[in-house]
Amino acid sequence: MSLSLAPGVKPRRWMPTLAAGLSIGEYARSLERRLALLTAVLLAAIWALSGQGYFWPAWVWLGLGDLVLLDFSASWAWRQPRGAVRRVACVWALVGAAAVILIFTWLLTWLLAGVHTFWPAWALLGLATSGSAYSLIALHDRVLVAHGRRALRARIDMLTRTRRQAVDAQAAELRRIERDLHDGAQARLVALTLQLGRAELRVRDQPEIRGLILDAQREAHHAIAELRDLARGIVPPLLADRGLVAAVESLAARYGLGTAIEVDTRRWLAPAIESAAYFVIAEALTNTAKHARAQRSWILLRDEHRTLAVIVGDDGRGGADPSGSGLAGLRARVEALDGSLLVDSTDGSGTILEARLPCG
Amino acid sequence: MRVVIAEDLALLREGLVALLRENEIEVVAQVEDGPGLLRAIAGHKPDLAIVDVRLPPTFSDEGLLAAIEARRRQPALGVLVLSQYVETAYASELIGKDTAGIGYLLKERVGDVRAFLDALHTVAAGGTVLDRQVVAELLAPRDGATGALSGLTAREREVLALMAEGRSNTAIAESLIVTPGAVEKHITSIFAKLELPACHDDHRRVLAVLAYLRVSK
C-alpha cells in the first residue's frame, strides 16, 4: 500500500517524501526515526540554551533510542524465515535490545551519577541463558524433524526400489517356472502318452490291458491340460513369445468384439509391466464380452513420460463394480508396480479402465 | 515317406523316432534348432518336417519361423508343427495363403498313435490338419460378423469343425457314427448356407472352409 499526501499539502524535506512506493510500515518507521532525531537535537539545543549543567537530555535520548532499537530489532526478526527460526530470531531480538538498553542505562548511571558497580551483569546473564535455552529447544526440535524427514525419505526410496526389485524378480521367477513346466513336466507327460500309445498298438487283441492303457492316457491328457492352463495363467505363451502388442491383438481377435487397437509405444517393457498390462486388458475385455452389451470397444497403449498408459473402453451399459474381485485383484497387481487403476463405469455410458504403469 | 524331426527335448525326439520307425516311416535327420532344420531340409529333401514351435536359442516361436522359412525354400515340403499350446495367430501365419501340406497340432496328440500317423500321411500328401482346439476357436461364437455360422445346425457345426481339422468324409462319418451319405448331405447343406462353391476334393474343401473362417473373423 502506498500513501499519498492530501492535495495541497506541500511535503517537507524531513518527511519521508512523495510517498510513492512506501508501505504504511515503512512510512511510519521513517517518520518515527526522523522525529526522534529531531526531538533529540531540539532537547540538546534547549539544554545548551538553558545554562547547561547536568546533562538531562541523555535520559530522553535513551528513551527515544530504545524505541528505534526495539523497532529495528523486531523488524529484523520478522524478516527471518517462518517457524522456529523466526521465533528464535524474535527472542534474540528482544534479548539483544534489552541488553543494549541495560548497558546504555548503566553507562549513563556511571557517567552522570558515578555508579561504579556493573549492576546489569546478572540481568544480562539471565537474558543470555534463557535466550540460549529457548534457541536450543526450538532448533533442536527442528534439527530432529529435518533428520527424521531425511531418514523417512531414504526409507521410502529404499522400499520403492526393493519392492520393484521383488516384483521384477517374481515375474522373472514365474516365467522360469512356466518354462520349467514346459520343458519338464509337460514334455515328460507328452512322452508318456506317446509311450502309452505305442503300447496300446501292441495289445489291440487284449481289451482289458488296452482299456487300462487308454485310462492311463486319459489321465495323462488331463494332467497336460491342467499344466497348460496353469502355464497360461502365469504368462500367456504369445505374450512370452512375441510381446504385449501381439498378445493383445490375439486376445482382441479371440473375443471378436471388433475391438479397435491403437498402439503408441515402442518402449521395452519389463516382464512384470507387460504381464500387468496384459491382464488389465484381458479382464476389461472379459467384462465387456460378459456384461457390457457394447457396440464398440477400444484399446489404447500409449507412452506418457515415464509411464505406460493402458486404456480399455466400451460403449456398453456401464455399472461395473470397481470393488468386485476381478477389478480389486487387478488394482492390487497394478499398485504393486506403483501404478494406478481408474474405473469409470457410470450406468448407461460405457466403461473405461485406465491403468498407468510407471516404467523407467 | 522320409521325415525330418526338429525337437530339442531328447526324450520326446527319441520317442517320436521310435514310433515312426516301427511304423515304417524313415527318419532321415533329427535336429535341435531352426538353422539345423533348414540345413537338414536342404541336405535330405524330405517329404515332411515335424517341428516343435519352441526351439533354441530363443525358446519362443523359433520353430514356427523356421517351418515357414522351410516352406518358402521348398514349397512341396509338408510341415507338421507341434506345440504344447495352440495360438490361432500362429495357425494363420503358418497357413498363409496356401494350406497345402500344413499341419498344426497340440503335442499330446502324438498319444493317439493312429490319428497321428494319419495326420502325418495327410500333411505329406499335401493335405491340411488343424488341431481341434484351433478349429474350436475359429468357430467360437462371436458378436461380430459370423452371422452365417449361427444358421448352421448343431450337427452341421460338428461336421464343419471336423472338415476344418482336415478330416476326410469317411473319417468324419466314423467319428460322428453316421453313414458317409449323411456326411455328404450335411456338407452340401453347409456349403449352401455359407454360400461357398461346392467341391468334393478334401483339400480344396478345407481351403474354402478356412478361407471363410478367416475372412469372417
Interface residues (C-beta under 8 A of the other chain):
Chain A: R179 H182 D183 Q186 A187 R188 L189 V190 A191 T193 L194 Q195 L196 G197 R198 E200 L201 Q217 A220 H221 I224 R228 A231 R232 P237 L238 A240 D241 R242 A246 E249 S250 A253 R254 Y255 G256 L257 G258 A289
Chain B: L9 L11 L12 G15 L16 A18 L19 E22 R54 F59 S60 D61 Q84 Y85 E87 T88 A89 K107 E108 V110 G111 D112 V113 R114 F116 E137 A140 R142 D143 G144 T146 K217
